[in-house]
Amino acid sequence: MNLSWYFNRLRSMGPAEILHRVRERWRKTAIKKRHQGWHGFPSAQARPIWQNLHARVMSASPGQREQIAASADAFLSGRFEALGQTWPEAALAAPYDQLWHLDPVSQTSWPGSETYCFDVRIDYGGGKGDIKYAWEVNRLQILPVLAADYCLDGTSSRLSAIEELLASWYAHNPPFRGIAWMSGIEIALRAVNILAMLDLVQEKLSPQTREQATRILAASAHWLEHFPSHHSSANNHRVAELAGLYLIALFRDQMTASSGASAELRAELQKQILRDGTGAEQSPTYGAFTAELVLHCAQAARERGDPFPQDTDDRLRAFADFIFVLGAGRFGDDDEGRVVCLGREDDYPITVASAINRYCGGSPVTHEDFRALFFPAADSGPDASPEGLFVYQEGGYLYGGEGSETI
């Protein structure tokens, strides 16, 4: 990034954001000197987040079982695709030493443990392409898939792969070194998937693997607490960070921290999903990503017997209603961000809306996929197909029989 970029970026900031950036820079410098390994982040006893997730996985439909097995088989056979790219088969073989910093397009590696995370330059002039490719595999979204398949099939290779993957990631990504620690949204998504994996198979894992997982979560919480996305960096980034903080706090039984993260998360939902159900970022997929993050937290809160207030459910349901009216319509940005997944999803907003209706008891519930296993089906309301003319004044959309347009 050149000087003109920084100058223009600075001009767009108000005094409060400039002060925030100065303080953030100071914290980044301080942490660089203070944290040099995992010893500063103690392990903890694993506590369930989605307490009934294992039972729901065990009751998966034949179609869900087939999808989970296919995704696990593909990864263990050396096939991984994301963001339109295919990773080289050699990188997907244990002990996975080549996987975490590899750019699958240029076949070169981003900086790893030798480089402090905030010293890594991610501009496009370094010959490594788009950092999002390398970040994608570091989300560890394959872990709950392998765990679910192990629960259903009992094949030991799935459990071995989980332990090898986590051990490799732990060895090659100490806090706060390399590309995996650069972005709060990436750290939060990785934490959610580690927590889901632990809920499914923690009793089957070795003590060493459980210790590694809990140390990763402790370091993740520390990062998320110290480098929040505020001002122009907020939006769905802040939602992800708060979701990660909330779920890790539940895992660590830190009720004060979980209460604070919960309140801020619910307030952020009200900003990102407008009252009419449209997304503030003018993108159904970004709205779905925000909704999915909040939905996982709401489900965890419900299973603990401390559900979120009704206004959270109402806002989620409003988003689901909007998506079902929209149907397969697409507009706005889509970086293919997902919280839990089996792979590419062309109908992502619809699957999230369906999950919301499972959680809220709405109708229709149209998808029975991997994501649906996180949310037990509540009593459904009457089936209703959206018809007629729909005006979304806050979002600025008019939807009728011929489609949608901005107003």
N, C-alpha and C positions, 0 to 999 in steps of 0.2 A: 504494500500500500504506500503510495507516494505522499509527499507533503500536502499536495492540494486536497487529497482525500481527508487528511486529518484536519485541515483548515476548514473545509466545508462541514465536516462532522461537528467541529467545535462551534461553528456559527449557528448550527441548528439546536444547540443545547441552551437551556435556561440556566440561571445561577445555581438553582438547587441541584440540577444534574451535574454541572461542572464540579460542585463541591463533592457530590457523591463519587464522581470519577477520581478525584484526587485522593479521597479516603480509600477507595478501592485499590488504587495503585499502591498506596502505602501498605495495605494489608497483604497484597500480593508479594511485595518485597520482603515483608516480615516473615511470612510463611515459608518463603524460599529458604531462609536461613534456619528456620526452626525445625522443620519436619524432613527427616532424611531416611525414613523407613517405616515399617509396619509396627515397630515396637511402641510407638506412641498411641496406638489405637487398639485397646484391649478387646479381646473376644468377649462374647456374652452368651448367656443361655438363649437358645432359640425358642421364641414364643410364636405361636401361630397367628397369622394375620387374617386369612380367610379360613376360619376354623372348619368349615364344612366342604372345602374345596376337594379334598381327597375323595369324599363320598360322592360328590357330583361327578368327578372324573370316572369313578368306578361304575357309575350308572350311565355313562356315555352311550349314545345311540350307535348302531353299526356304522352309519355314515361318519360320525365324529371319530370313531375308533380308526376307521380307514384313513381319514385325513391325517390324523396324528401319526399313525404308523408310516404313512408315505413321506411325511415331512422329516421324521426322524431317520428313516432309511436313506433318504436323499442326502442328508448331511453326512451321515456316517459312511456313505459311499463316495464322498468327495464332491458332492454337488451342492453349491450354495449360490443363489441368485438374489440380488437386491438392487433396486434403483436402475434396473435395466442392464446390469452388468453381471458377469459370471466370474466367480473367483477360481483361480487355478487349483486343480485337484491336489497338488503337492502341499498347498498351504492348509488344507483341511485334514491332514493326517497327523495323528498324535506323534510327538508331544506338542504340536501346534505352535512351534517356535516362530514360524514365519507369518502367522495369521494376523496378529494384533495391530501391526503398523503398516501392513501392505496396502498399496494402492493397486487395485486389480486392473486398472487401465494402463498405467505407465509401467507396472511391474517393478516399481521402486518402493522404498520404505520411508515412511515418515519417521521423525525422531522418536526415540523410545525413552528408556529409563535414564539415558545419559543427559537428557535435556529437561529442564524445569518446564512445566506445562505452559506457563505464560510467556516463555521465551520462544515458543514455536511460532513461526510465521506461516500463516495459512493462505497467503495471497497466491494467485495463480502463476506467478513468475518463477516459482521454484522448480518447475518441471514435474511436479507430482500430481497435478490435477486438482480435483475437488475432494476436500477433506471429508465430505459426507460419506464417501464410499468406505473409508477406513473406520469412521465412527459407527457405521451401521453394524458391523460385526461385533464391535465392542459393546453394543447394547445387550449382548448375551441373551437374546430372545429365544435362542434354541434351547436354553436350559429347562424352562418349564415344559417344553415340547418333549424333550428326552425324558423328563421326570414323569410326565403323564403316560408316555408310552411304556416306561418301565412299570408303572402301577398296573397298567392294563395287560401287559404281556409278560412281565417278569424276567425279560431277557437281561442277563447281567451286563452285556455290552453297553446298554444304555446307561447304567449306573457308573460303569467304568469311564465312559465318555464324559459324564458330568464331572467326575473327580479329576480327570486329566485336563479338561477344559478350564476348570476353575483354578487348578494348581498352576497351569501355564499362564493364565491371565494374572494371577497373583504374583508370579515370579517376574513377569515382564512389564508390569505396570505398578510399581510401588508408588505410594503417595508422595508428592503430587508431580509425577514425572511422566512426560510424554503426552501424546495426543488424547489419550482416554480421559484425562483430567482437565481438559480445557473448557468444557461447556457444561453448565448445570443441567440442561435438559438431557444430555447424554448420561450424566451421572445418575440422574433420577430414574431414567428408564432402565438402566442397568440394575439399580437397586430393586425396582418393582419386580423384575424378572428373577433376580436372586431370591427374593422373598417368596415368590410363587413356587419356585423350585424347592425351597426349604419346606414349605407347607406340605408338599407332596411326598418328599422322600427323606426328610432330615434324619429320621430314625435309622435309615439304611446307610447313611453316609459315614465315612470314617471320622473319628474325632478331629483329625488334621483338616479335613475338608470343611467341617463345620466351623472350626476355628478360623480358617481362611475366609469363609463367607462372612462371618460376623465381623472380622476386622475390616473387610471391604466396606461393609455397611457403616461401621463406625467412622471410617475415613470419609465416606460419602456424606454422612450427616455433617461432619465438620466442615467440609467444603461448601455444602449447600447453606449452612448457617452463616458463613463468612463472606460469600460472594453472591448475594441475591441479585436477581435481574430487576432493576427498577427503572423508572422513567422510560426512555425510548427502547430499552431492552426487555421490557416486561412482556405483556400479552401471554401467548401460550407457553413461553419459556418460564414465566413466573408460576403459572399453574403447575407445570411439571415439577419444578423445584419444591413447591409447597406439598404436592402429592408425595414426593419422595421423603420430605421431612416428616410428614404426618405418619406415613406407614412405617418408617424406621423408628420413630418415637413409640409407636404401638409395639413394635417388635422388641424394643428395649425397655418397655414398660415405663416410659417417661411421660406421665400424664400431663404435666404442665406444658411440656414442649408439644405434645400432641394436640392439646387444647388450643394453643396459640396458632399452630399451623392450620388446624381445622377451621378456625374462625377466619383467618386470612384467605384460605383456599375458597371457602364459601363466598366470601366477599368478592374475590376475583372472578368467580363464576358469574356473578351478577353483572360484571363489567364485560366479560367476553361473550356471553350469550345474552342477547337483549330480551326484553320482556315478551316480544312477539315470537321468540324462538330463533331468530336469525343470528348469525355470528357477527360479532363486531369487526372481525378481520375480513369480512366479505368473502368467505371461502367455506363451503360446506365441509371440506375435509379438515381444515383447521378447526372449525367448530366441533367436528366429530372427535378430533384429537383431544381438545379441551374437555369435552363431555366424557370421553372414555376415562381420562385421568381422574376426574371427579367421581365418576361412577364406581371405579375400583375402590376409592376411599370410602364412599358412601356404603358400599357393600361390607367393607371391613368394619365400619362403625356399627352397622346394623347387626352383624354377627356377634359383636361384643355387647350387644344390648344397649348401646348408646347411639341411636340413629341420628343422622343429621336432621335439622329442622325441616319443616314441610316446604319452605320456600326453595330449598335446594331441589327437592323432588319436582316441584312445580316448574322450575326453570329447565331442568333436564327434560321433562315431559314436553314442554313447549318446543324445545329443539327437535325432539323426535317427531312431533306433529309436523313441524316445518319440513323436515327431511322426507316424510312420507308423502306430503303434498308435492314436494319437488320431484320425487321419484329419482330417476337416473340422471337428472340434470346436473351439469358440471359448469362451474365458473370459478374464477379466482385461483389462488395459488394451491399447489398440491406437492409437498415435498415427500409424500408417501410415509409420513410419520405415523407410527402405530405404537400402542402400548404393549399388547400381547398379540402375537400373530403366528401363523404357520407359513407365511410367505406372501406373495403378491395378492392384493385384494382390490379388484376393480370397483367393487360396490361397498367400499369401506363405510361411508356415511350411513348407508342402509343397515349394515350389520350393527353399527353402534346404536342407531335408533331402535333396532329390534332388541338389543340388549337392555336399553333403557326401559322399553315396554315390558320386558321380563321382570326387571327390578320394580317398576312402578305398577305393574298389573294392567298396563294398557293393551291396546290391540291396534294393529296386528303384530304378532310375533312371527316374523317371516324367515328367520335364519336359525339353523342349528349347527353352529360352527364351534371352533375351539373357544372363542371368546365367550360364547353363550354358557360354557361350563362354569364360568366365574359367577354367574347370576342365576339363582334358582327362579323358576317361573312362579310369579305371584298369581293370585286370582285375576283373571282377565276381565276387562270391561266388555261391553258389547262390541262386536265387530263392526267397523265403520270404514268404508272406503271414501277417501277424500274426494269430494265433488264440488263443483261450483267455482266461484270467483273468490280468491283469497288475497287480501291486501295486508302487506307487512309494512306498516307505516314507519316503524323505527329502522328496520333494515333497508327500506327503500325498494321493495319488490311488489310486483303485482303478478299473481299467478292465476291462470284460468285454463280453459280447455286447450288452448293453443300453445301453452308453455308459459315461461316466466320472463319478465323484463324488469329493468330498473325504473323506478319512478322518481 
